[in-house]
Amino acid sequence: MTLQVDRKANVEKDAIQQAAQLLAETLLRQQLMAVTAESCTGGGIAQVLTEIPGSSRWFERGFVSYSNEAKQDLLGVTAATLDAHGAVSEETALEMARGAVSHSRGHVSVAVTGIAGPDGGSRDKPVGTVWIAWGQKLGYAEAQCFHFQGDRHAVRQQTILEAIKGLNARLQ
């Protein structure tokens, strides 16, 4: 069992590294800077991206906005959005993505907000529910909801992978 888990973790780690490398090459080629706005991943996306040598040429900054207050202070998410929809929602993810580019020198952003577990879930928003949003400097943003399986680490790793893959897809 441990060997299977370790093998799966290595495959996921390799997939994340490959997606990050493709993103680095694309951003460099297009002369764009990326910015991250992270809640449930706690800076994990920024960490993966900045592990790549030379990342300062295409990675502008990362916001870790774990609390609702941080989402408001750092990214401009409105209290009305949080009150009406909650932190784990399409509306919040979109405001995070837009706020990341408007509060930085970045051209494109990725924002994540979700419930990594093991607790914090509800019937409407179970553990593994994650909203990922991608934004651009001109204000366009789109979001997608994911329902990941596994423990806290697994949910976070899947979120990191899908966030980077989604940014890659939008830059092609």
C-alpha positions, -999 to +999 in steps of 0.1 A: +000+000+000+027+025+009+045+018-024+013+026-044+008+058-024+044+069-029+043+061-066+010+081-070+026+110-051+056+109-074+035+109-105+015+139-092+047+157-082+062+151-117+029+163-133+030+195-112+067+201-121+060+196-158+030+219-158+051+246-139+079+243-164+055+247-193+040+277-176+075+293-171+084+288-207+050+303-219+052+333-196+088+340-207+079+337-244+049+360-240+068+384-217+041+381-190+042+381-153+020+358-132+006+364-097-011+339-074-039+344-048-041+314-025-062+304+003-065+266+008-031+259-008-013+283+016+013+295-009+019+261-024+014+273-060+039+301-055+063+277-039+062+253-069+066+282-094+095+298-075+114+265-073+122+270-110+155+289-115+149+323-131+113+325-119+117+362-110+116+369-148+080+357-150+066+354-114+056+388-099+042+378-064+020+356-045-008+365-020-016+341+008-051+352+019-062+324+042-087+344+063-117+364+050-100+395+064-069+388+043-090+383+012-105+417+018-073+436+028-049+421+003-072+414-027-102+437-023-127+409-020-159+426-007-175+418+026-208+417+007-195+388-015-182+369+015-214+374+034-236+364+005-216+335-010-189+325+015-152+322+010-155+290-010-175+303-039-172+313-076-178+349-067-150+350-041-125+332-064-133+356-092-127+386-070-095+371-057-082+366-093-091+401-103-077+415-071-044+397-075-037+415-109-051+448-098-029+448-066+003+438-084+023+443-115+012+409-128-005+403-161-023+370-154-034+354-121-046+323-106-067+322-074-078+293-053-102+290-024-115+257-010-120+232+018-089+210+020-101+192+052-101+172+072-129+193+086-147+225+076-169+209+050-207+209+048-234+191+028-234+220+002-196+224+003-180+191+012-143+186+019-125+187-014-146+215-029-123+240-045-129+270-067-101+280-090-102+313-110-079+327-136-077+364-143-061+389-167-049+425-162-078+439-183-103+425-157-114+393-174-117+363-151-133+329-152-137+302-125-143+265-122-154+243-093-136+211-086-144+183-062-111+166-052-108+133-033-083+123-006-068+138+025-057+174+030-024+169+012-040+152-017-066+180-021-040+207-020-017+189-045-046+184-069-055+220-065-020+231-073-019+209-104-052+221-118-045+257-111-012+256-131-027+235-159-056+259-161-033+289-164-013+270-191-045+263-211-056+299-210-022+311-223-020+288-253 
